[in-house]
Amino acid sequence: MIDTPARRREIIEILYFADDYVKIRPLAVRFGVSYATIRNDVDVLSLSYRISSQTGPNGGIKLETKEKTLDSLTRMKRRRY
C-alpha cells in the first residue's frame, strides 16, 4: 500500500488524464483502501484543485481544468497535499 501523499498524487494524475468521470469504488480497489478513504482524499484534494462530482450511473469525479498539457501536470505535481 502506498502512503497518503503518493496516493493523492496518483488520484490527481488519473483524473487529469481521464476523459470523463472516474468512479470512486474502482479507485478504492486499485489502491487497496476503503471508499471513505478515497472520498476523504477527494475532499482534501478539492481544497487545491477544482474537482467536480456527479451522481448516478454515469457519475463519478472529474478534474475541471482548461489546460491539459504536460507543463500544467508538472506544476500540479509540485503542490503539496
C-alpha positions in Angstrom: 0.0 0.0 0.0 1.3 3.4 -0.9 1.4 6.4 1.5 -1.3 9.0 1.5 0.5 11.8 -0.4 1.6 9.4 -3.1 -2.0 8.0 -3.4 -3.4 11.6 -3.7 -0.8 12.4 -6.4 -1.9 9.3 -8.3 -5.5 10.2 -8.0 -4.9 13.7 -9.5 -2.9 12.1 -12.3 -5.7 9.6 -13.0 -8.3 12.4 -13.0 -6.0 14.6 -15.1 -5.7 12.0 -17.9 -9.3 10.8 -17.7 -11.7 12.0 -20.5 -14.8 11.5 -18.4 -15.9 11.0 -14.8 -13.9 8.5 -12.7 -15.8 6.2 -10.3 -14.6 6.2 -6.7 -15.1 2.5 -6.0 -12.6 1.3 -8.6 -10.1 3.8 -7.2 -10.6 2.3 -3.7 -10.0 -1.2 -5.1 -6.9 -0.1 -7.1 -5.3 1.5 -4.0 -6.5 -1.1 -1.5 -8.3 1.3 0.6 -12.0 2.0 1.5 -14.5 4.1 -0.4 -14.5 6.5 2.5 -10.7 6.9 2.3 -10.9 7.9 -1.4 -13.8 10.2 -0.6 -11.6 11.9 2.1 -8.7 12.1 -0.4 -11.0 13.8 -2.9 -12.3 16.2 -0.2 -8.7 17.2 0.7 -7.7 17.5 -3.0 -10.7 19.7 -3.8 -9.2 22.3 -1.5 -6.4 22.8 -4.1 -8.0 21.5 -7.3 -11.3 22.0 -9.0 -12.9 18.6 -8.7 -16.5 18.1 -9.6 -18.7 15.2 -8.8 -21.8 13.8 -10.4 -24.2 11.2 -9.0 -25.9 8.4 -10.9 -24.8 5.5 -13.1 -22.6 7.7 -15.3 -21.3 9.8 -12.4 -18.1 10.0 -10.5 -15.4 12.6 -10.0 -13.7 14.8 -12.6 -10.8 17.3 -12.6 -12.0 20.5 -14.0 -9.1 22.1 -15.9 -8.9 24.2 -19.0 -5.3 23.2 -19.9 -4.2 19.7 -20.3 -0.5 20.0 -21.0 2.5 18.3 -19.5 3.6 21.6 -18.2 0.4 22.0 -16.2 0.7 18.5 -14.9 4.3 19.2 -13.8 3.0 22.3 -11.9 0.3 20.3 -10.3 2.9 17.6 -9.1 4.8 20.3 -7.3 1.9 21.0 -5.0 1.8 19.5 -1.5 -1.2 17.5 -0.2 
